[in-house]
Amino acid sequence: MTNPVLVEALRGGHVESFHRGALAVLDADGAVLASLGDIDRPIFPRSAVKALQALPLVASGAAERLKLSDEELALACASHQGEEAHVRTAASMLAKAGVDTSVLECGAHWPYSEAASRTLAALGRAPSALHNNCSGKHSGFVCVACLMADGVDLRHYVKGYVKPEHPVMREISAALQATTGWDLATTPRGTDGCSIPTFAIPLRNLAHAFARFSTGVGLSDANARAAKRLRAAVAKAPFFVGGSARFDSRVMQLLGERVFCKVGAEGVYCAAFPERGLGVAIKMDDGNTARAAEVAMAALIEALARLDDDERIFMRELSELTLRNWNGIEVGRLRAAEALRGVRA
């Protein structure tokens, strides 16, 4: 199947290039309300499923036991920019668990935020694992380990937590399987950028998982409560899911609990619409995230969320994005293609 064009890039009023992809919109009962392209091909969702991977943090009781804040829970769902508040919050999570940065196994990279990178460099400091965009998720894993260790030395227990066979990662994978309904034991498995396992899952199942995340329907009582707590935390502290000027943070700052959206690498986006009980999953064929997947998600939010006039204008500026050169001159646009504009649910 050839997937349809979802996003077009225009220059001089002419379509210069385009981005194909697929998407699924499901309700919590598993009904497909809208789809484009191949929604049954397993794809790696990458960071788009961080909220599902954070469910055990709350469902296990670890978040309550460690008194994690809204900001800390939002960071557990994040692909953050390594800004000072992100780094400080990840460190706080580890401190509450009784450990420090040395236990993190996500690796270190320079902050995605240019300003944060420049500040770090000006101070003559190298980045640590806390600056990794996944440090909040990994700190959440360590907090789960804190509860599971049950008297065993935590540093010893947590070692190797990124491996598929580690008890912590088995718990995380079980939550992903329970929400998506996809058999992770038989699907292709890879290694994500932060070293944890990533499983190939169809868009149909990912959208269903986020419909469940938005409603609690089809989830265990513990996971349903956890989903509700995570949605509330992110709505109260959306900056911590992305950072300054990031799409996810900007949209959730505007729309609160009406939309939970999360980007993943290689052109993946997932979202929950609690007001409507819907879940969405997008995959761009060319793996383009910032340029194409964000435009596609903005168009779906326009179509699926209940927006007032000002909110609709805000979202239209993201789905019909003006492109400017280094002199600030308008040179073109990115826009949602006709097929995408026709999606209704």
Secondary structure per residue as TSV (DSSP state, phi and psi in degrees):
chain	resnum	aa	ss	phi	psi
A	1	M	-	360.0	131.3
A	2	T	-	-90.4	120.9
A	3	N	-	-71.7	150.1
A	4	P	-	-74.1	162.4
A	5	V	E	-72.8	125.4
A	6	L	E	-103.2	-32.5
A	7	V	E	-136.7	137.5
A	8	E	E	-118.2	143.7
A	9	A	E	-108.2	125.9
A	10	L	E	-113.5	143.8
A	11	R	E	-140.1	129.3
A	12	G	T	61.3	29.1
A	13	G	T	75.6	4.4
A	14	H	E	-113.6	141.2
A	15	V	E	-70.0	111.9
A	16	E	E	-86.9	-37.4
A	17	S	E	-157.4	168.4
A	18	F	E	-148.6	163.7
A	19	H	E	-128.5	119.8
A	20	R	E	-89.3	157.3
A	21	G	E	-174.2	-174.7
A	22	A	E	-135.8	156.0
A	23	L	E	-152.3	155.1
A	24	A	E	-136.6	140.1
A	25	V	E	-124.7	117.7
A	26	L	E	-126.9	158.6
A	27	D	E	-99.1	177.5
A	28	A	T	-69.7	-16.8
A	29	D	T	-83.8	-5.2
A	30	G	-	94.4	6.7
A	31	A	-	-76.8	133.1
A	32	V	E	-82.9	112.0
A	33	L	E	-90.5	-25.2
A	34	A	E	-161.6	147.6
A	35	S	E	-158.3	154.0
A	36	L	E	-137.8	135.6
A	37	G	S	74.8	-164.4
A	38	D	-	-85.7	105.7
A	39	I	S	-98.7	4.6
A	40	D	S	-109.1	-2.3
A	41	R	S	-78.3	124.0
A	42	P	E	-64.0	131.6
A	43	I	E	-129.4	156.9
A	44	F	-	-83.7	115.4
A	45	P	-	-77.0	-15.9
A	46	R	G	53.5	-134.7
A	47	S	G	-73.8	-5.2
A	48	A	G	-64.7	-18.5
A	49	V	G	-104.4	18.9
A	50	K	H	-58.9	-34.3
A	51	A	H	-64.8	-36.6
A	52	L	H	-68.7	-36.9
A	53	Q	H	-71.7	-17.5
A	54	A	T	-87.7	-9.1
A	55	L	H	-55.6	-45.1
A	56	P	H	-61.1	-26.0
A	57	L	H	-59.1	-38.8
A	58	V	H	-91.9	-45.6
A	59	A	H	-62.0	-31.6
A	60	S	T	-73.7	-18.8
A	61	G	S	96.1	-3.4
A	62	A	H	-63.6	-42.5
A	63	A	H	-61.9	-41.8
A	64	E	H	-69.7	-42.0
A	65	R	H	-62.1	-39.2
A	66	L	T	-91.0	0.0
A	67	K	T	55.9	50.4
A	68	L	-	-71.2	140.2
A	69	S	-	-84.8	172.1
A	70	D	H	-58.1	-42.5
A	71	E	H	-62.1	-40.0
A	72	E	H	-69.9	-38.8
A	73	L	H	-68.6	-38.9
A	74	A	H	-62.8	-39.4
A	75	L	H	-65.9	-30.0
A	76	A	H	-65.5	-19.7
A	77	C	T	-100.0	8.1
A	78	A	-	-98.6	154.8
A	79	S	-	-119.2	84.9
A	80	H	-	-90.5	170.9
A	81	Q	-	-94.8	3.4
A	82	G	-	74.4	24.6
A	83	E	-	-74.0	164.0
A	84	E	H	-55.4	-40.9
A	85	A	H	-64.8	-35.8
A	86	H	H	-65.2	-47.2
A	87	V	H	-61.9	-46.0
A	88	R	H	-62.2	-38.9
A	89	T	H	-71.9	-39.9
A	90	A	H	-62.4	-41.4
A	91	A	H	-62.8	-36.8
A	92	S	H	-64.6	-40.3
A	93	M	H	-60.6	-45.0
A	94	L	H	-64.5	-41.0
A	95	A	H	-62.2	-38.7
A	96	K	H	-65.3	-29.4
A	97	A	H	-82.2	-9.9
A	98	G	T	89.6	20.9
A	99	V	-	-132.9	-175.0
A	100	D	-	-133.6	-171.1
A	101	T	G	-57.8	-27.3
A	102	S	G	-62.7	-17.7
A	103	V	G	-83.8	-15.7
A	104	L	-	-68.4	136.6
A	105	E	-	-117.9	25.0
A	106	C	S	-88.9	-13.2
A	107	G	-	84.9	167.0
A	108	A	-	-113.4	143.0
A	109	H	-	-148.7	161.6
A	110	W	-	-63.5	145.6
A	111	P	-	-55.1	143.7
A	112	Y	S	-66.0	-28.0
A	113	S	S	-72.1	121.6
A	114	E	H	-62.1	-40.2
A	115	A	H	-63.1	-42.0
A	116	A	H	-66.9	-38.4
A	117	S	H	-64.7	-43.2
A	118	R	H	-63.9	-40.9
A	119	T	H	-62.5	-43.7
A	120	L	H	-62.4	-45.3
A	121	A	H	-64.9	-39.7
A	122	A	H	-63.5	-28.3
A	123	L	T	-84.5	-3.5
A	124	G	T	72.3	26.0
A	125	R	-	-107.9	147.3
A	126	A	-	-92.3	152.8
A	127	P	-	-68.8	152.3
A	128	S	-	-114.3	179.3
A	129	A	G	-60.7	-22.9
A	130	L	G	-65.4	-25.5
A	131	H	G	-82.4	-13.5
A	132	N	S	-58.9	137.2
A	133	N	T	-61.9	-16.9
A	134	C	T	-101.7	11.3
A	135	S	H	-64.0	-31.1
A	136	G	H	-67.3	-43.7
A	137	K	H	-60.2	-46.0
A	138	H	H	-67.7	-36.5
A	139	S	H	-63.1	-35.8
A	140	G	H	-63.3	-40.8
A	141	F	H	-60.2	-41.3
A	142	V	H	-64.7	-36.8
A	143	C	H	-65.1	-38.3
A	144	V	H	-62.8	-42.1
A	145	A	H	-61.7	-35.7
A	146	C	H	-57.4	-39.8
A	147	L	H	-75.1	-39.5
A	148	M	H	-74.7	-25.0
A	149	A	H	-61.2	-35.7
A	150	D	T	50.1	58.7
A	151	G	T	92.4	-17.6
A	152	V	S	-74.4	146.3
A	153	D	-	-52.6	119.2
A	154	L	H	-62.2	-41.5
A	155	R	H	-60.5	-39.7
A	156	H	H	-70.5	-41.6
A	157	Y	H	-66.2	-40.1
A	158	V	H	-76.4	-17.9
A	159	K	T	-57.8	129.1
A	160	G	T	78.9	20.1
A	161	Y	T	-64.8	-15.6
A	162	V	T	-80.1	-11.3
A	163	K	S	-75.3	143.6
A	164	P	T	-56.3	-32.3
A	165	E	T	-86.1	-7.6
A	166	H	S	-67.6	142.3
A	167	P	H	-54.7	-37.5
A	168	V	H	-64.1	-47.3
A	169	M	H	-70.4	-30.5
A	170	R	H	-63.1	-37.8
A	171	E	H	-66.7	-42.2
A	172	I	H	-64.8	-44.6
A	173	S	H	-65.8	-35.0
A	174	A	H	-63.6	-38.6
A	175	A	H	-65.4	-38.9
A	176	L	H	-66.6	-40.5
A	177	Q	H	-68.8	-40.2
A	178	A	H	-64.4	-36.8
A	179	T	H	-79.8	-37.7
A	180	T	H	-87.0	-24.0
A	181	G	-	70.6	17.9
A	182	W	-	-104.8	136.9
A	183	D	-	-75.7	101.6
A	184	L	T	-73.0	-17.7
A	185	A	T	-71.6	-23.8
A	186	T	T	-113.2	-0.5
A	187	T	S	-94.2	158.1
A	188	P	-	-56.9	140.3
A	189	R	E	-126.4	135.2
A	190	G	E	-126.4	-171.1
A	191	T	E	-116.6	126.1
A	192	D	-	-75.0	170.8
A	193	G	T	-61.9	-25.9
A	194	C	T	-96.8	10.7
A	195	S	S	88.4	-3.7
A	196	I	S	-86.3	164.6
A	197	P	E	-65.7	144.9
A	198	T	E	-127.7	134.3
A	199	F	E	-112.5	140.5
A	200	A	-	-78.3	124.0
A	201	I	E	-137.6	135.6
A	202	P	E	-65.6	152.6
A	203	L	H	-58.5	-36.0
A	204	R	H	-54.1	-47.8
A	205	N	H	-72.9	-35.1
A	206	L	H	-66.6	-43.6
A	207	A	H	-63.4	-39.6
A	208	H	H	-61.9	-41.6
A	209	A	H	-59.9	-41.5
A	210	F	H	-76.7	-24.7
A	211	A	H	-67.1	-40.8
A	212	R	H	-64.4	-41.3
A	213	F	H	-61.5	-32.4
A	214	S	H	-79.8	-20.2
A	215	T	H	-123.3	-26.1
A	216	G	-	86.6	-10.4
A	217	V	T	-64.9	131.3
A	218	G	T	83.8	-0.6
A	219	L	S	-102.7	158.2
A	220	S	-	-63.2	160.0
A	221	D	H	-56.6	-41.6
A	222	A	H	-65.2	-43.9
A	223	N	H	-70.6	-33.5
A	224	A	H	-64.5	-42.7
A	225	R	H	-65.4	-38.3
A	226	A	H	-65.2	-42.2
A	227	A	H	-60.9	-44.4
A	228	K	H	-62.0	-41.6
A	229	R	H	-66.0	-41.8
A	230	L	H	-67.1	-41.6
A	231	R	H	-60.2	-43.1
A	232	A	H	-65.4	-41.7
A	233	A	H	-63.6	-44.8
A	234	V	H	-64.8	-39.5
A	235	A	H	-63.3	-32.7
A	236	K	H	-82.6	-24.9
A	237	A	-	-136.8	57.6
A	238	P	G	-66.4	-24.2
A	239	F	G	-55.0	-34.4
A	240	F	G	-76.5	-12.4
A	241	V	G	-80.9	-23.8
A	242	G	S	-140.8	-72.7
A	243	G	-	137.7	-168.4
A	244	S	T	-57.9	126.6
A	245	A	T	66.8	8.8
A	246	R	-	-80.5	143.7
A	247	F	H	-54.0	-53.5
A	248	D	H	-57.7	-46.4
A	249	S	H	-65.5	-41.9
A	250	R	H	-64.3	-45.0
A	251	V	H	-66.5	-44.5
A	252	M	H	-75.5	-24.3
A	253	Q	H	-63.9	-38.1
A	254	L	H	-76.0	-44.4
A	255	L	H	-102.9	-8.2
A	256	G	G	59.2	-136.5
A	257	E	G	-76.9	-1.3
A	258	R	G	-68.5	-27.1
A	259	V	-	-139.7	130.2
A	260	F	E	-114.5	119.6
A	261	C	E	-130.1	145.3
A	262	K	E	-146.9	125.3
A	263	V	E	-81.1	153.5
A	264	G	E	-133.0	159.7
A	265	A	T	-62.7	161.8
A	266	E	T	61.9	38.2
A	267	G	T	73.2	33.2
A	268	V	E	-108.0	141.0
A	269	Y	E	-142.9	137.6
A	270	C	E	-127.9	153.1
A	271	A	E	-153.4	153.2
A	272	A	E	-120.6	139.9
A	273	F	E	-121.6	83.0
A	274	P	T	-58.3	-36.5
A	275	E	T	-58.8	-33.7
A	276	R	T	-107.5	-5.8
A	277	G	T	68.2	33.9
A	278	L	E	-115.1	156.6
A	279	G	E	-129.1	147.3
A	280	V	E	-131.4	142.4
A	281	A	E	-140.0	134.2
A	282	I	E	-127.1	143.7
A	283	K	E	-138.9	120.6
A	284	M	E	-85.8	130.5
A	285	D	T	-58.5	-37.5
A	286	D	T	-88.7	5.1
A	287	G	-	73.5	14.9
A	288	N	-	-81.4	120.2
A	289	T	I	-96.9	-69.1
A	290	A	I	-64.2	-36.0
A	291	R	I	-82.2	-38.2
A	292	A	I	-112.3	-48.2
A	293	A	I	-63.8	-36.3
A	294	E	H	-65.6	-40.5
A	295	V	H	-62.6	-43.0
A	296	A	H	-63.0	-43.5
A	297	M	H	-66.0	-39.6
A	298	A	H	-60.4	-41.9
A	299	A	H	-64.8	-37.5
A	300	L	H	-70.2	-35.8
A	301	I	H	-63.5	-40.6
A	302	E	H	-57.3	-41.6
A	303	A	H	-77.2	-31.8
A	304	L	H	-108.2	-26.5
A	305	A	S	-89.8	153.7
A	306	R	-	-86.5	111.6
A	307	L	-	-120.1	145.5
A	308	D	-	-86.3	-179.5
A	309	D	H	-61.9	-44.6
A	310	D	H	-65.2	-40.7
A	311	E	H	-65.5	-37.2
A	312	R	H	-66.3	-39.0
A	313	I	H	-63.5	-43.5
A	314	F	H	-59.1	-47.2
A	315	M	H	-69.5	-34.1
A	316	R	H	-65.2	-31.7
A	317	E	H	-69.0	-19.7
A	318	L	H	-92.4	-25.5
A	319	S	H	-95.4	-11.4
A	320	E	E	-129.1	74.5
A	321	L	E	-86.0	124.5
A	322	T	E	-77.0	133.6
A	323	L	E	-105.4	131.3
A	324	R	E	-125.4	150.2
A	325	N	-	-87.2	-173.1
A	326	W	T	-68.4	-16.0
A	327	N	T	-91.3	3.4
A	328	G	S	80.3	10.3
A	329	I	-	-84.5	133.5
A	330	E	E	-67.0	125.1
A	331	V	E	-118.1	-10.6
A	332	G	E	172.0	-166.8
A	333	R	E	-146.3	154.5
A	334	L	E	-107.7	136.8
A	335	R	E	-143.8	150.0
A	336	A	E	-65.6	133.4
A	337	A	-	-75.8	168.2
A	338	E	H	-57.6	-41.4
A	339	A	H	-60.6	-40.9
A	340	L	H	-69.7	-39.5
A	341	R	H	-65.1	-20.0
A	342	G	T	-85.3	-2.2
A	343	V	-	-72.0	130.0
A	344	R	-	-140.1	150.1
A	345	A	-	-145.5	360.0
